Amino acid sequence: MRELLFSKKTVTTSVLLLTVFFVYGCDGGGGGGGGRANPPVCGDNIVNGIEQCDDGNADNTDACLDTCVAATCGDGFTQAGVEGCDDGNLIDGDGCEDDCTLTPLPPQAAIISGSVSGTMVLAVNQDGEVLAKDSTTGRTSDVDRDNNGINESFSFTLTGIPLNTAIRIYLISEGQIYPMYFDSSGGNGLPDTNVLFISATSEINLGFIDTNNEGNTGRAIPQINPVSLALVGSGLADPDIPREIITPVTAGLSVNELIDSGFESMVNGAALMARTYFVTAVANSNAQTNLGDAARFFYAVTRVGAVVFETYSDGDATDMNQVGDVLDGFAVNKSDEIRANFEAIEMKIDEIINWPDNSPTGTDIQNLIRNTLKAELEGAIGNLDEVSDTFSWLEVLPDSSPIEFDYGDSLAVRAAFKTILAILQFQDSYDLGADIDAVANNRPTTTIQSFLLDNPKFLTLGTSKLDSVKANTRSALVDIDKTITEIQGETDLQEDDLLSFIDILPEDVAAFQADILSAINDLDAGSVLASLGEMEMSPPPGAPSEITVDLYGLFGGIDLRSKLPAFSGDRPGFFPDDTLGGLIVGGTEYLNYDEPSDGKPDILQRNQITGEWNIRGKITFIHQ
């Protein structure tokens, strides 16, 4: 309404000016009037000519102004019994709104302040609604909490906290949600509640709120106990994580606001919040705009990253459609407070003595990966396919430094996702259906030999996805090549770019790009040679200095189980095939070399001097 050129106030003003002009200033262009009728007179109690009204009085609080214009909102006069106010301007919040109602007085409220090490701080009410939020994103540290002359933490302020309402404070840092707990008794030092009440308008300073607390993993503890302050009381603890923290309200936010809120959430590690903002931004944005490109780029990133944060229990451990189902199957505490924090989850896992007999199997976890992470990767790649080559977006990092995201970054992320997808498809081609709880519950006696006997199909080739592995590997290499070309062609300043080559020698970039192009050509030719380096063992007599493998053989399907050496307990024997099904094309002498004649291949042992494995997994592609 404010943006309309002809608002109701503007129309009123225009009519007023026209009235004055015609009634008092127009003489018809001649001096004597030439027999014209006398002009109408405002105030004679007769509506004449262009007068809208004429009540014959000078009272500007009734329905007719003393200028014979009908009273309306925006004329600067408060019409008695109709308007609450009329200040004649378009400014809201100045005591009189632009609809001529009084600006509502703010309710009595309190302020909560303190400092944090760098995070997002939220206050919620008993219904889980976010009442106030502050973030350190884009700010510099401004609190010297240990008086050493160095600012190492960030101040925060939560305003508009309603009085006599149950309030909970949460910190979100690096993807972890920390509820703030304190000692309700104010005396025994045991943090037993996260609910506080403030009884009167005041500012409550909590000092530094620490998320690193021995004995209280997953909780934030304030330096100053709230109940030690006047006007603050406590309530019973509420361990539930408010849904609005996980899935924030997005109604009414513009696409710009959604992207900014999503980025703020993302850099604070609140992946689920960020995903919600970005998916809404994608739905609300025009596909052909830079806004749309930014929404798709950030949504692609967060939809994949958010998968590992789906740790909450949905009450059904059988559907295996999120990480929380796996945790449910392993009988990890289902409390939101525990599930919101990886450190707390790890602590509860360590406390489990015996896994349930019906715990998820390796096959269950494979299915979870296939049905969730794989699906999100494919969706994210689709989002990135739609990002245009003109994409450029600037944001601010928590340390206040600017960072630019552009089309080169989109290509690089797409290449990474295709690489991950290829890896997932490779593992999905093999049977990993191990009985996890049997292994965990018999750890002292379980050996590699007993594990393989109990799981005869483990590592056997199942339904092959290897054609897709090859296709996604090649596509990822092509995207890497495109990324290099795109970044090299950028003409803007590179210092604030997410990816740039400003610290890499041009010849090194060129050599890397040549390696990528060679790998693409090798894939097309049906042979991808690479050497395995970092040898810690003495080479066998007459053997080359390194092992050469043809990685293309992996796409053909090798039954890995049949290539494993025999085991006696945890002691490996010799490999039945020193080429591993044709994978090794040079240096096959290394595979079963046993210099000390101890009955074990040296390649599966550590160097007695350095303690390193005799062969480490460094792979160098060989140009053909």
Residue, then its C-alpha position, 0 to 999 in steps of 0.5 A: m500500500r505504501e508503494l502505490l503512487f496514488s495512495k489514499k493520502t496522496v489523492t486527498t492532498s491532490v483534491l485539496l490543491l485542485t479545490v483551492f486552485f479552482v475556487y480561489g485562483c481561477d478567474g476564467g482568463g479575463g478580468g471582468g467576468g463577462g456575465r459569468a455566474n459568481p464562483p461558489v463560496c466554501g462555507d455557505n452551507i451549499v454544495n456548489g461546483i466542485e465542492q465535495c461538501d459544505d457544512g457551513n462550519a470551520d470544524n475539521t474534526d467532522a465529516c467535512l473540512d473547512t476547505c469543503v473537501a470530505a474528511t478522509c484518512g491522511d488529511g492531517f485532521t482526526q475525524a471524531g468517532v471515526e479515526g484514532c489519529d491522523d498525522g498526514n504522513l505514510i510512516d508506520g510506527d510513529g504513533c499513528e499508522d497509515d490507516c489512521t489507527l494508533t500505533p500499538l504500544p509494545p507489550q511489557a517485555a524483558i531483555i536477555s543478554g550475554s556472550v557466546s563463542g560464536t553461534m546462533v542464540l534463540a529464545v522460545n516459549q512453552d509452545g515452541e515458538v521462536l520469540a527472539k533470535d541473535s546470531t554472530t554471523g558477520r560480526t567480530s568478537d567484542v567481549d574479553r571474558d578473561n580480561n587478557g586484552i583480547n576479545e574472544s567471544f561475541s555479545f548477544t541480545l534477545t529482545g521482546i521476551p514476554l513476562n511471566t512466560a516459560i522461556r527456553i534458550y538454545l544455542i546452535s553451533e556447528g550443527q549441534i543444538y545445545p539447550m541452556y540448563f541451569d541450577s534451579s535451586g541456585g545452590n547445589g550447582l547441578p543444572d537440572t532445568n532449562v525453563l525460566f520465567i522473568s517477572a518484570t521488565s528488566e535486562i537479564n545478563l547471563g554472562f558467557i554461555d559455554t557449550n563445552n561442559e564436562g559431565n553435561t555433554g550436549r548442554a549449554i551452561p551460563q556463567i551466571n545462574p538466572v535464578s541468582l538474579a532478581l525477577v527470574g524464576s525457574g520451571l520444570a525441565d522440558p527436553d523437547i527440541p522445538r519444531e520451529i528450531i528444526t523447521p522454521v516458519t517461512a511464511g511472509l519472507s521474501v526470497n531474499e530474506l529466505i536466502d539470507s536466513g538460510f545462509e545464516s543458519m547454514v554457517n551456524g551449522a543449522a542444516l535442517m533450518a537452512r534446508t527449510y529456508f532454501v527449499t521455500a526460496v526455490a519454490n518462491s523464486n523465478a527460475q530464470t533469475n539470479l535469485g533463483d540460481a542462488a536458491r537452487f545452489f544453496y538448497a542443493v548444498t543443504r539438502v545433501g548435508a541435512v541428511v546426516f542431521e535427521t537424527y530425531s526419532d520418528g517413532d518407527a524404526t522399521d521404515m529406515n528412511q532417516v538416520g534417526d531410524v538407525l539410532d532407534g534400531f540400536a536403542v539409542n536414547k530417543s530424547d530430542e535433547i540427546r538426538a540434537n547433538f552428535e556428542a551426546i549421541e556418541m556418549k549414549i552409544d558408548e553407554i550401550i553394553n549389548w546391542p538389541d538382537n534386531s538392530p539394523t544390519g548392513t543391508d538395512i544401512q545400505n538401503l537407508i543410504r540408497n533411499t535417502l542420501k543417494a536420492e538427495l544427491e540425485g535431486a541436488i545434482g538436478n538443482l545444480d543442472e538448472v543454475s545458469d552460467t551468470f550466477s553470482w551471489l555475495e554473502v558475509l561469513p561469521d568473521s565479517s569477510p565477504i564470500e562470493f558464490d558463482y557458476g564455477d562453485s556450482l560446477a565444483v559442487r556438482a562434480a563433488f556430488k557426482t563423485i560421492l554418488a559414484i562411490l555410493q553406487f559402487q558400494d551398493s553393488y556389493d553385499l554388505g549385509a553383516d549382522i552388526d549386533a552379533v559383531a558388537n555383542n561378541r567383540p572380544t571373540t569376534t575375529i576376521q575369520s569368524f566374521l567372514l564365516d558368519n557372513p558368507k555373502f559379505l563383499t560378494l558382487g550383487t546387483s551391479k550398479l557399475d555402469s552407473v559408477k562409470a557414467n557418474t565418474r566420467s561426468a564428475l571428471v568433465d565437471i572438474d574440467k569445466t570448473i577449471t576452465e570457468i574459474q580461469g576465465e573469471t575477470d572479477l577480483q578473486e580474493d573473495d571467491l569461494l574457489s579460486f586459483i590465486d595461490i596456485l601456480p598456473e603451470d600446476v593448474a594446467a598440469f592438473q587439468a591435463d590429468i583430468l582430461s587424460a583420465i576422461n580419455d582413458l575411461d573412454a578407451g577402456s583402461v585407467l592406469a594408476s600407480l600405488g606409491e608410498m611403499e614402506m616395504s622392501p621391493p621383491p627381487g626383480a619387481p618394479s618400484e611400484i604397483t600398477v593397477d588398471l582401475y577400469g577393471l572395477f567397472g567390469g565387476i570383480d567379486l571382492r570376496s573371492k579375492l580375499p586371503a584366507f584368515s586364521g583368526d585375525r592373521p591373514g594368509f596369502f592372496p589366491d590371485d596376485t592380480l586381484g582378478g586382473l586389477i593389478v597389471g604391474g608389480t604383482e610380485y608385491l601381493n604375496y611377498d613374504e620377506p621374513s617368511d612369517g606366513k603373512p604377506d608383507i603388504l598387509q603388515r606395518n613396517q617394524i621401524t616406522g610403524e606405517w603400513n607397508i603400502r599406503g593408498k596414494i594413487t597417481f594416474i599414469h598418462q597413456 
